[in-house]
Amino acid sequence: MDIALSATAEDDLPPRVAAFVRRPLGGIRSGLREVEHRVVPRSQALSAALDYALEREAAIVPQTTWTEAPARDIVSLATEIQAAWILMGFHRPVFGADFRGGVVGEVLERVANLPINVGVVVKATRGPIERISAVIDHSSDGWAALDLATRVAQRRRCDLEVVWMPSVDSDDNSELDEMLGAVSMRVSQIDTILLERSVADLKQRDLSNLVVIGANLVAPLKFTDLITLHRCTVVVQGTSAGLVSKPMRAPAAAALLS
């Protein structure tokens, strides 16, 4: 919720916050009657989201629905409302190399050829966010990670540092200049850190308590070693559909709770 609201510009549509409730199993008669009569399911997660938005005087579009296939229904809803982003929480106790498993993995597979970016939020934010670290390259994941990081930096009015991973076959920074030019209207000051794809070098960096990283860089950088209890990490899979190198608009974000 916090990331979704921070990534939504003032002229964007409010985020759609959807809670998907699994249909009750046999033996729960009252629950079965609710399903049969198409009664809207109750969701503690959505109630908490409404309270969160109310406390912050933020606008959201709440929705709750039954589901037998969460990943399918999440993508279906995002497609229906033409969402540019799906934000999901990672609920496993340990974030490892298998972050593409479960519902998260199914969603990532289903949107692979759709114009939808996905952000997987790992751990809650701790303390005030005065700076955002974006770990990117020139891939579609890198473009999406920069898009999300600059949205949040603009709305929160905080500093942004870009940790740049150059292409193996590139010996200049033209690709980075291209990407920074596309978001220059959002963030006036961007600190750039150039890496030579060195894992050791990245570990020595004092990254912020909010890090946005392209999903394709998690494994080669062994980024799971850098995730701590005091850092919120957003792993981003960018869409390859219609990827263009031009100033990015700010379409509505979708935060979906499952």
C-alpha positions as CSV (number, residue, x, y, z in Angstrom):
1,M,0.0,0.0,0.0
2,D,2.7,2.4,0.9
3,I,4.7,1.8,-2.3
4,A,1.5,2.0,-4.4
5,L,0.4,5.3,-2.9
6,S,3.9,6.8,-3.2
7,A,4.1,5.7,-6.9
8,T,0.8,7.3,-7.8
9,A,1.1,10.9,-9.1
10,E,-1.5,13.5,-8.2
11,D,-3.0,13.4,-11.7
12,D,-3.1,9.6,-11.8
13,L,-6.2,7.5,-11.2
14,P,-6.3,6.1,-7.6
15,P,-4.7,2.7,-7.2
16,R,-7.0,-0.3,-7.4
17,V,-6.6,-2.3,-4.1
18,A,-8.0,-5.8,-4.6
19,A,-8.3,-8.6,-2.0
20,F,-8.6,-12.1,-3.5
21,V,-10.3,-14.5,-1.0
22,R,-10.1,-18.2,-1.7
23,R,-13.4,-20.0,-1.9
24,P,-14.2,-22.0,1.3
25,L,-13.7,-25.7,1.2
26,G,-16.5,-28.2,1.8
27,G,-17.9,-28.4,5.3
28,I,-18.1,-24.6,5.8
29,R,-21.8,-24.3,5.2
30,S,-22.2,-20.6,5.9
31,G,-19.3,-19.9,3.6
32,L,-20.8,-22.0,0.8
33,R,-24.1,-20.2,1.1
34,E,-22.3,-16.9,0.6
35,V,-20.6,-18.2,-2.5
36,E,-23.9,-19.6,-3.9
37,H,-25.7,-16.3,-3.3
38,R,-22.7,-14.3,-4.8
39,V,-22.3,-12.4,-1.6
40,V,-19.1,-10.3,-1.6
41,P,-16.5,-12.0,0.6
42,R,-15.2,-10.4,3.7
43,S,-11.5,-9.6,3.8
44,Q,-9.4,-8.4,6.8
45,A,-6.7,-7.5,4.4
46,L,-8.9,-5.1,2.6
47,S,-10.3,-3.6,5.8
48,A,-6.7,-2.9,6.9
49,A,-6.0,-1.3,3.5
50,L,-9.1,1.0,3.9
51,D,-8.0,2.0,7.4
52,Y,-4.4,2.7,6.1
53,A,-5.7,4.9,3.3
54,L,-8.1,6.7,5.6
55,E,-5.4,7.5,8.1
56,R,-3.3,9.1,5.2
57,E,-6.3,10.7,3.5
58,A,-5.4,8.8,0.4
59,A,-7.8,7.8,-2.4
60,I,-8.0,4.2,-3.4
61,V,-10.5,2.0,-5.3
62,P,-11.2,-1.0,-3.1
63,Q,-12.4,-4.4,-4.4
64,T,-12.8,-7.9,-2.9
65,T,-13.7,-11.0,-4.8
66,W,-13.7,-14.8,-4.5
67,T,-11.0,-16.7,-6.3
68,E,-10.0,-20.3,-7.1
69,A,-6.9,-19.2,-9.1
70,P,-5.4,-16.1,-7.6
71,A,-2.7,-15.5,-10.2
72,R,-5.1,-15.8,-13.1
73,D,-7.6,-13.5,-11.5
74,I,-5.0,-10.9,-10.5
75,V,-3.7,-10.7,-14.1
76,S,-7.3,-10.7,-15.4
77,L,-8.2,-7.7,-13.2
78,A,-5.1,-5.8,-14.1
79,T,-5.8,-6.4,-17.8
80,E,-9.4,-5.3,-17.4
81,I,-8.6,-2.0,-15.8
82,Q,-5.6,-1.5,-18.0
83,A,-3.2,-1.2,-15.1
84,A,0.4,-0.4,-15.8
85,W,1.6,-2.0,-12.6
86,I,0.8,-4.9,-10.3
87,L,2.3,-4.6,-6.8
88,M,2.4,-7.7,-4.7
89,G,3.8,-8.5,-1.3
90,F,6.2,-11.4,-0.9
91,H,4.8,-13.4,2.0
92,R,7.4,-16.1,2.6
93,P,9.6,-15.8,5.7
94,V,12.8,-16.1,3.7
95,F,13.5,-14.4,0.4
96,G,15.6,-16.7,-1.7
97,A,16.3,-17.6,-5.2
98,D,12.8,-19.1,-5.5
99,F,11.0,-15.7,-5.4
100,R,9.4,-16.6,-8.7
101,G,7.5,-19.5,-7.0
102,G,3.9,-19.7,-5.9
103,V,1.4,-17.0,-6.9
104,V,4.1,-14.4,-7.5
105,G,5.8,-16.7,-10.0
106,E,2.5,-17.5,-11.8
107,V,1.7,-13.8,-12.1
108,L,5.2,-13.0,-13.5
109,E,4.8,-15.8,-16.1
110,R,1.3,-14.7,-17.1
111,V,2.2,-11.0,-17.7
112,A,5.4,-11.8,-19.6
113,N,3.9,-10.8,-22.9
114,L,1.5,-8.2,-21.6
115,P,2.1,-4.4,-21.2
116,I,2.1,-4.7,-17.4
117,N,5.0,-4.2,-15.0
118,V,5.2,-6.2,-11.7
119,G,6.7,-5.1,-8.5
120,V,7.3,-7.7,-5.7
121,V,7.7,-5.9,-2.4
122,V,9.9,-7.7,0.1
123,K,9.7,-6.6,3.7
124,A,8.1,-3.4,5.1
125,T,9.8,0.0,5.1
126,R,11.6,0.9,8.3
127,G,12.0,4.5,9.4
128,P,11.7,7.6,7.2
129,I,12.8,7.2,3.5
130,E,15.2,10.0,2.7
131,R,16.8,8.3,-0.2
132,I,16.0,5.6,-2.8
133,S,18.5,3.3,-4.4
134,A,17.7,1.9,-7.9
135,V,19.8,-0.9,-9.2
136,I,19.3,-1.0,-13.0
137,D,20.6,-1.9,-16.4
138,H,19.3,-1.2,-19.9
139,S,16.9,-4.2,-19.9
140,S,13.1,-4.0,-19.7
141,D,13.4,-4.8,-16.0
142,G,15.8,-1.9,-15.6
143,W,13.5,0.6,-17.4
144,A,10.6,-0.5,-15.1
145,A,12.7,-0.3,-12.0
146,L,13.8,3.2,-12.9
147,D,10.2,4.1,-13.6
148,L,9.0,3.0,-10.2
149,A,11.9,4.5,-8.3
150,T,11.5,7.9,-9.9
151,R,7.7,7.9,-9.2
152,V,8.3,7.3,-5.5
153,A,11.2,9.8,-5.3
154,Q,9.0,12.5,-7.0
155,R,6.0,11.9,-4.8
156,R,8.1,11.7,-1.6
157,R,10.4,14.5,-2.6
158,C,13.5,12.4,-1.6
159,D,16.9,11.8,-3.2
160,L,17.5,9.1,-5.8
161,E,20.7,7.2,-6.4
162,V,21.1,5.0,-9.5
163,V,23.4,2.0,-9.3
164,W,24.1,1.4,-13.0
165,M,25.1,-2.0,-14.4
166,P,26.5,-1.5,-17.9
167,S,25.9,-3.9,-20.7
168,V,28.7,-6.4,-21.3
169,D,29.2,-5.2,-24.9
170,S,29.0,-1.5,-24.0
171,D,31.9,0.7,-23.2
172,D,30.2,4.0,-22.7
173,N,27.3,5.4,-20.7
174,S,25.0,6.3,-23.6
175,E,22.4,3.8,-22.5
176,L,22.3,5.3,-19.0
177,D,22.1,8.8,-20.4
178,E,19.1,7.7,-22.5
179,M,17.3,6.3,-19.5
180,L,18.0,9.3,-17.2
181,G,16.9,11.6,-19.9
182,A,13.5,9.9,-20.0
183,V,12.9,10.6,-16.3
184,S,14.6,13.9,-16.0
185,M,11.3,15.8,-15.5
186,R,10.5,13.7,-12.4
187,V,13.7,14.0,-10.4
188,S,16.0,17.0,-10.7
189,Q,19.0,15.5,-9.0
190,I,20.1,11.9,-9.5
191,D,23.4,10.5,-8.1
192,T,24.9,7.9,-10.3
193,I,27.1,5.0,-9.1
194,L,28.8,3.0,-11.9
195,L,29.6,-0.6,-11.3
196,E,31.5,-3.1,-13.4
197,R,29.1,-5.9,-12.5
198,S,31.1,-6.5,-9.3
199,V,29.1,-8.1,-6.5
200,A,31.8,-7.2,-4.0
201,D,31.6,-3.5,-5.0
202,L,27.8,-3.5,-4.6
203,K,28.0,-5.0,-1.1
204,Q,30.3,-2.2,0.0
205,R,27.7,0.4,-1.0
206,D,25.6,2.1,1.7
207,L,22.3,1.4,0.0
208,S,19.2,3.1,1.2
209,N,16.4,1.5,3.2
210,L,14.3,1.3,0.0
211,V,15.9,-0.4,-2.9
212,V,14.3,-1.0,-6.3
213,I,16.1,-3.6,-8.5
214,G,15.4,-5.2,-11.8
215,A,14.5,-8.9,-11.4
216,N,17.1,-10.0,-14.0
217,L,19.9,-8.6,-11.7
218,V,18.9,-10.4,-8.5
219,A,20.7,-13.7,-9.3
220,P,23.9,-12.4,-10.9
221,L,24.4,-9.9,-8.2
222,K,23.5,-12.4,-5.5
223,F,21.3,-9.6,-4.2
224,T,19.6,-11.8,-1.7
225,D,22.7,-11.5,0.5
226,L,22.0,-7.8,0.8
227,I,18.4,-8.0,1.9
228,T,18.0,-7.2,5.6
229,L,15.2,-6.8,8.1
230,H,15.7,-3.0,8.0
231,R,15.4,-2.6,4.2
232,C,12.4,-2.7,1.9
233,T,13.3,-4.2,-1.5
234,V,11.1,-4.1,-4.5
235,V,12.0,-6.6,-7.2
236,V,10.7,-5.4,-10.6
237,Q,9.9,-7.4,-13.7
238,G,9.4,-4.9,-16.6
239,T,7.2,-5.5,-19.6
240,S,8.9,-6.1,-23.0
241,A,5.7,-5.3,-24.8
242,G,5.9,-1.9,-26.5
243,L,9.1,-0.9,-24.6
244,V,10.1,2.5,-25.9
245,S,12.8,5.0,-25.0
246,K,10.8,8.2,-24.6
247,P,9.6,10.3,-21.6
248,M,7.6,8.0,-19.4
249,R,4.0,8.9,-18.6
250,A,2.5,8.1,-15.2
251,P,-0.3,5.6,-15.7
252,A,-2.4,4.4,-12.8
253,A,-0.7,1.8,-10.5
254,A,-2.6,-1.3,-9.3
255,A,-1.9,-2.7,-5.8
256,L,-3.3,-6.1,-5.5
257,L,-3.5,-8.0,-2.2
258,S,-3.8,-11.7,-2.2
